[in-house]
Amino acid sequence: MANQIILWRHGQTDWNVANKFQGHTDIPLNEVGKFQAAHAAPLIAAINPTMIIASDLDRAQKTAHELVKLTGLEVLTDERLRETNCGNWEGLTGEEIRKVDLDNLRQWSLGGDNPAGGIGERRSEVGARAVAAITDALVGKDNQRIVVATHGGTARTIIGSYLELPIPFWSRIGGLSNAQWSILDHSPKGWLLVEHNAGSIPEPVYGEESGAVIPDSVR
């Protein structure tokens, strides 16, 4: 078996429900999010992961540690797996941002590589750092099934990067619901997206990570 990457989004937070941009702000899981992570963990454990790496933000750490309870694996923490730094947008809803930064938000929500929140990160920067974190974790290893506990927006940049899609096309990758996952397999053809937004509980895709575009808005 070649290496396999399981991208697992953290459970729900109150800011997800409010559709606030979280970014690097360290918002914890709410009670629903804790349940989601605990419910998803046995399903992922059944896939027999060999490694776990996670964003250093609490919502990803708490999600990852539900899997630790079942597998005994250690978590390698890497801040390069954080969500996009959303700059001046963090803590604001899409509606609030449209009142003060409409053009920037529209460009970003349609797949642009402009800095999020004016002073935040570009999608290309997030993808580069997140892929580097996974590459470093896998260096010298084969036949690994690595779980990456991360964030919705970061997961999208990882998928777009591994599939070698042009950055404007990354926004066409559907969002990950809270505590659900996508799987990338390595093959002779390169990396393949073999599962996306997998999980047993249908959930809405909350938050800015969804990439859902409505005219002049972003969820």
C-alpha positions in Angstrom: 0.0 0.0 0.0 1.3 3.5 -0.9 0.8 6.3 1.5 -2.7 7.5 2.1 -3.8 10.9 3.6 -7.0 11.2 5.6 -8.0 14.9 6.0 -10.2 15.2 9.0 -11.9 18.5 9.8 -12.4 19.5 13.4 -15.8 19.3 15.1 -18.3 22.1 15.3 -17.6 25.4 17.2 -20.0 28.2 18.1 -18.3 30.4 15.5 -19.0 27.8 12.8 -22.7 27.9 13.6 -22.6 31.7 13.6 -20.7 31.6 10.3 -17.9 33.7 11.7 -14.4 33.5 10.2 -12.3 31.7 12.7 -8.8 31.6 11.1 -6.1 31.5 13.7 -8.5 32.5 16.5 -8.4 29.6 19.0 -12.1 28.8 19.3 -12.9 25.5 21.2 -15.3 22.8 20.2 -18.9 23.2 21.4 -20.9 20.3 22.9 -22.1 19.3 19.4 -18.5 19.4 18.1 -17.3 17.2 21.0 -20.0 14.7 20.1 -19.2 14.8 16.4 -15.5 14.1 17.0 -16.2 11.2 19.4 -18.7 9.8 16.9 -16.3 10.0 13.9 -13.3 8.7 15.7 -14.3 5.0 15.8 -15.1 5.1 12.0 -11.6 6.5 11.3 -10.0 4.1 13.8 -11.5 1.3 11.8 -9.5 2.4 8.8 -6.4 1.5 10.8 -4.4 4.8 10.7 -0.7 4.6 11.4 0.0 8.3 12.2 -1.9 11.4 13.4 -0.8 14.9 12.8 -2.8 17.9 13.8 -3.1 21.7 13.8 -2.0 23.2 17.1 -5.4 25.0 17.5 -7.6 23.6 20.3 -10.5 22.6 18.0 -8.2 20.4 15.9 -6.3 19.0 18.9 -9.5 18.0 20.8 -10.8 16.3 17.6 -7.5 14.4 17.1 -7.4 13.2 20.7 -10.7 11.4 20.3 -8.8 9.2 17.9 -5.9 8.9 20.3 -8.2 7.3 22.9 -9.0 4.5 20.5 -5.7 3.9 18.7 -3.0 4.8 21.2 -1.2 6.7 18.5 0.6 9.9 19.5 -0.3 13.3 17.9 2.4 15.2 16.0 1.4 18.8 16.4 2.3 21.2 13.6 1.1 24.8 13.4 1.5 24.7 9.6 -1.8 22.8 9.6 -3.7 25.8 11.0 -6.6 27.4 9.3 -6.0 30.3 7.0 -5.0 33.5 8.8 -8.1 35.6 7.9 -6.6 38.9 9.0 -9.2 41.6 9.6 -12.1 39.2 8.9 -11.5 37.0 12.0 -14.5 37.1 14.3 -16.8 38.6 11.7 -19.6 37.1 9.7 -19.8 37.3 5.9 -22.6 39.8 6.3 -20.5 42.0 8.5 -17.5 41.8 6.1 -19.6 42.7 3.1 -20.4 46.0 4.7 -16.7 47.0 4.9 -14.7 44.9 2.5 -17.1 43.7 -0.2 -14.7 43.6 -3.2 -12.0 41.7 -1.3 -14.5 39.2 0.0 -16.1 38.6 -3.4 -12.7 38.1 -5.0 -11.6 35.7 -2.3 -14.9 33.7 -2.2 -14.7 33.2 -6.0 -11.3 31.5 -5.7 -8.9 34.4 -5.8 -5.5 34.2 -4.2 -5.7 37.6 -2.6 -4.8 37.8 1.1 -7.8 36.9 3.3 -8.9 39.8 5.4 -6.5 42.2 3.6 -3.6 41.3 5.8 -4.0 37.6 6.2 -2.8 34.6 4.1 -3.2 33.7 0.5 -4.6 30.3 -0.5 -1.3 29.5 -2.1 0.6 30.2 1.1 -1.8 28.0 3.2 -1.5 25.1 0.7 2.3 25.3 0.6 2.7 25.2 4.4 0.1 22.5 4.9 1.5 20.2 2.2 5.0 20.8 3.7 3.8 19.6 7.1 2.4 16.4 5.6 5.5 15.9 3.5 7.8 16.3 6.5 5.7 13.8 8.5 6.0 11.2 5.8 9.6 11.7 4.8 11.4 8.3 4.6 8.1 6.5 5.3 6.0 4.3 3.1 2.7 2.3 3.5 1.4 5.0 5.9 -2.2 5.9 6.5 -1.8 9.4 8.0 -4.7 11.2 9.6 -4.4 15.0 9.3 -6.7 16.8 11.9 -7.1 20.2 10.4 -9.6 22.8 9.2 -12.0 23.1 6.3 -10.2 25.8 4.4 -6.8 24.2 4.9 -8.1 20.8 3.8 -9.3 22.4 0.6 -5.9 23.9 -0.2 -4.3 20.5 0.6 -6.6 18.7 -1.8 -6.1 21.3 -4.5 -2.4 21.2 -4.1 -2.1 17.4 -4.3 -4.4 17.2 -7.3 -2.3 19.9 -9.0 -5.4 22.0 -9.7 -5.0 25.6 -10.7 -5.6 27.8 -7.6 -8.8 29.4 -9.1 -10.3 25.9 -9.3 -9.7 25.1 -5.6 -12.9 26.9 -4.7 -14.8 24.2 -6.8 -13.9 21.6 -4.2 -16.9 21.2 -1.9 -16.5 22.0 1.7 -15.9 19.5 4.5 -18.6 19.3 7.2 -17.5 19.4 10.8 -15.7 16.2 11.9 -16.0 14.6 8.4 -13.1 13.7 6.2 -11.6 13.2 2.7 -9.1 10.7 1.6 -6.2 11.1 -0.8 -4.5 7.9 -2.2 -1.2 7.8 -4.0 -1.2 5.9 -7.3 1.0 5.5 -10.4 -1.2 8.4 -11.8 -0.3 10.6 -8.9 -2.6 11.6 -6.0 -6.3 10.7 -6.3 -9.2 12.0 -4.3 -11.0 8.8 -3.5 -13.4 10.0 -0.8 -14.7 13.5 0.0 -16.8 14.8 2.9 -17.2 11.2 4.2 -19.0 10.5 7.4 -22.2 8.8 8.7 -24.1 11.8 9.9 -25.2 14.3 7.2 -24.2 17.7 8.4 -24.4 21.2 6.9 -21.1 22.8 5.9 -20.8 25.6 8.4 -18.3 28.4 8.2 -16.2 30.3 5.8 -14.4 27.1 4.9 -17.4 25.9 2.9 -16.5 28.1 -0.1 -20.2 28.2 -0.9 -20.7 31.3 -3.2 -23.9 33.3 -3.3 -23.7 36.5 -5.3 -21.7 39.0 -3.3 -21.5 36.7 -0.3 -19.7 33.7 1.2 -21.1 31.4 3.8 
